[in-house]
Structure formats: C-alpha cells, structure tokens
C-alpha cells in the first residue's frame, strides 16, 4: 500500500512520504472501525459526517472544527469550521475543549451529498445531471473530461461543509494527526534517550534533544551537536534546519529559495 501511495503522490512533501511508512496496522484497524461507525450513522440519518481529532498540542498547521452541545449518540453537531489559526488562537482552541483538528476525512450517504450539491453548488450539480445517462458507460470518461473544466474550482469544505446545517463530527483517536507535518511525525516516531526522532537516518547526536532528523541519502552520516527542538531534513540537494515550532514557515523558506536560486535547488 505504501508504494502505491507514493507512486500517486508526486507532489508530496518529504514529511508526507516519511509519514506513509509510519502508518501502522493499528492505525488502519482504528480507521476502519471509525469509518464503519460513520457509515452506519449516515445510513440512518440525513447527515454529512466529518472526522475530528482531539488536539494534543496547539497547532497552527491544521484547520479546526468547533463542536456544539447537540449530540446524536457519539456524533456531535458541528458549530463552525475555522481556518489555520495563529499560535495564540490555537492555544485558546485547545484550552476550550470545543475545537478539534479537521482531518479532512468525510463520510456521506450518497443521496445526502447529492442533495447538498444541488443546494449549495447547483451549477456543478446541474452540469453533471446532464450526463446521467452516460455514467457507467463507455461515454462517461469523455463526458467528465469535457465538463469538469467548467466546474467552479472550490473545495468541498468551502462549497458544502461550511454551509450545510446537517454536519456532524465523530471524534476519533488514531494516535495520528495530519501526517503531512513534521510535528505529527515527531509525535509518532520512536525516540532515543534524548527524545530525538531519527527517521531511517544514520546520525550521531551530542548534547541535543527533541529533534527530528530525516536524511535522503542512506550513505550519509549526520553528526549533530548542541541543538534542541529542531527539524533537520535533507531532500534532494537541499538541507533544512529550523525550529519545530516554526514549521509553518517552511513554505516561505521554499518560496524564498525559488526566488533567489530558481530551480537550481529543489
């Protein structure tokens, strides 16, 4: 499964690719169990379900889901979706107990999501209604190819989930957060005696703690002394060293490097 995922993940970050190798059989078992709960719920209720993860730290890299007091069994009606907060607001979210990380995983009844498309994204719904007779035939691929480019470029979150009034959240505990971040990789990975996470890398650590190290080249040895709570990551011909708490700045670092060096380093 890992190799299939990597094959189709041409734009994955280094963190995301390392994450694929950390997905355990227990994670898959728990995910299957929670999805089954969601499927049973949407079969019995006219609801759109999203999976929320209880935060383990103030995190600025994820969107959040605010829960309400309305419950249907294990499912909580969603009050609001919020975008990635700054650190101070993330601390408020975590302390409140009302906010959960948005996993981006959804469970829907087919009829319910089609009704939502018709209500909140009618242009897309109407366009694809024109092809009902072509779906599941040899003409389907051409119809979708010809019509999809004319559809509004909008995520399902913005287009439907944030507008609908029948969205419920199931709080799940995968022992996992957003696997595309170094912080979540650090949480998952095995640590040495000084709380360093060394991801398939040959490393000698001295007076250093709380770091995560990932090297592309298995023949390269990293000798690290006197740094704490940092990301040390090699990808291609680039070496990154930055504070874990500043992980969200990596995109800016990449943009700055592209402006200064073009495609020389990537």
N, C-alpha and C positions, 0 to 999 in steps of 0.2 A: 504493500500500500504506500509506503514511504516513497519508493521510486516513482510510482505513478503520480503522486502528488508533486514531486519535484519536477517531473517531466512537463507538467502543465503549469508550473509556477515560474514562468520565465521572468517575471518581474518581482519575485520575492526578494525581501531583504535578507542579509546574512542571518539576522536574528530569526527570521521565519524559517529558514532552511534548517538551522540547528534545532529549532523547535519541533520540526517534523520527526526528528529522531528521538525526541523525549516523550512522544505520545505513547503512553503505556496501555497494556491490555485492560488495566483497571479503569483508565480514562474512558476507553471505548465501551466498557461494560456500563459504567455510570451514565454515559451519554445515551446509550441505547435505552436504558431504564427510564431516564427523564423524558426522552422524546416519546416513548410509549405512553407516559402519563399525559403528555401534551396531545397526542393523537386521540386518546380516549376522551379528553376534555373537549376538544373541538368537534368530535363526533356527536357529543351530547349537547353542546352549547353553540350558539351563534356568536362565536368569539374568535379574535385573532390573538395568538399567543406568541409571546417573546420570552426567551430565557434570560434571566438576570442573575448576575453573580455577586454575592456579598463581598464588598471590598475588603481587602486585607491591609490596605495602606492608602493614603491619599495619593491618587494617581491622576496626573494631568493628561495622560495619553489616551484615555477612553471617554466615550460618551457615557452618560448616566441615565438611569430610569428612576423616576420618583414613584414610589408606591403610595396607594391610598389606604383607607381603612376598610374598603369594601372587599370582602373575600367570598370566593366560591370554592369551598374545600381548601386545597393547597394553593389556589391561584388568587393573586391579588390584582384588583383592577388598577391599571396604570393611570397615574395623575398627569405626569408630564415626561417628555424626553428632553434631555439637555445636552448641549454640545460639550466638547472637552473644556473643562474649567481651568482656571489658573490654580496655583498651589493652595492659596488661602481658601478659595471656594471649595476645592477638593477636600480640605480638612473639615470644613463645615458640613459637606455632604456626608462624610464618613461618620462624624460625631452624631449627626441627626438620626442615623439608623433607618432613614426613609429612602436612601438612594443606593442603587445597585449598578454595577458595571453592565453596560449594554454589550452582550455577547455577539449581537448581530445574527443570532440564530432564531428562526421563526417557525411556528407550526400553525398550519391553516387547514380548515375544511375547504375543499375546492369551491363549493358553492358560495361560501362566505367571502373568500378572497375575490371571486369574480364579481360579487355584489359590490365589494369595496372598490374595485377598479371602475365599475360602472358609475359609482357615486363620486369618487374623488379624482379619477383620471379618465373621464369619459372619452376624451379624444383617442386615447390608446385603446380603450375598450371597444369603441365603435369601429376603429380601423381593423382590429383583429376579428371582430364579429363578421366582417366581410369574407373571411376565409374559413368559416366553419365547415363548409363542405370539402375543403381541401386538406384539413388536418387529418393526420394518419393516412395520408395517401402519398403517392409519388410527387404530387404537386406542392406538398407542404413546404419543403425546403425553399423552393423558388418564391412562394408567396411570402414567407417570413423574410427572406433576403431582400425582396423588393419593397416591403412595407416597414420593416424595423427602422431603417434610417430616418423615416419621417416621424418617428415617435419622439416625444419630449424626453430630453436627457435629464432624468431625475431619479434619485434613489428611492427604493421602496419605503425607507424611513421617512423622507420628506413627503413623498407623494401620498402615502396612505397611513402609515403607522402613527405619525404625529397628528393626524387629522381625525382618525376614527375614534368613536366613543365606546367601542366594544373590544378594547385591547386589554388583555390580562397578562400578567407576568408569573412565571413559575421560577422561584428562587432555587438555583441549583448550586451544587458544590462539586466541581470537577477536580479540585486540587489544581486548578488551572485558571489562568486569567486570559489575557489577549496574548496568544503565543507569538505575536509579531513584535514583542517588546523585550528589550534586554532585562528589564526589571522582573518580568514574569519568568524568563529563563533562569535568572539567578535564584528565584524562589524555588523553582523545580529541581535545579541541578544538585548533584552531590557536592558537598563542600569538604575542603581539607580542614586541618586542625585550626587554621586561622580564618576560617569562614570564606575561603576563596573558592570560586567555582571555575574549574579548568575543563573546558569543553573539548575533549579529544585533542588536547594540545600538550606538547612537551614543554613544561615550564618549571623553572626553579624560582621560588619565592623567598624573599628575605625581608623581614620586618614589614610585611604587607598584609593587609586584611580586608575582607569584604569586597574583593574584586571579582570580576568575571572576565575570563580570558578565552578568546577563540581565535585560533590561527588557521589559515587556509592550508598552509604548507606543512604536511606531516613531518617533513625532514628539518623543519626549523625549530630551534630551541630558543625560548624567550627566558631571559634572566631579568627578574624584576625586583627592585629593592625600594622600600620606603614609600610606597603609595597605598592609599586606602580608599575603598568605596568607589572604584573606577571601572570603566569598561575599557578593555584592551582588545581590539578586534582588528584582524587582518582580513582584507577582502581584495583579491587580485593584487594590484600594485599600490594599495593604499593601507596605511596603518592608522587606526584611530585610537586615541587615548583621551577619554573625557570622564568627568564625574557622572556616576549613575544618576544622580538627581537632575542632571542637565541633559538627559537622554533626548528630550523633545527638541533640543537644539541641533541634533544630528542632521535633520533635513536642511537646516540653514547652512551647516558646515558643507554639506554636499553641494548646495547651490552656489556657495561662495567659491568652492574649488572649481566648479564648472565655469564660472565667470572668469576666474583667473587663469586656469590652465586648459580650458576647453575639454577635449576628450582624451587628453594625454594621460590623465589618471581617472580610472573609473572602476 
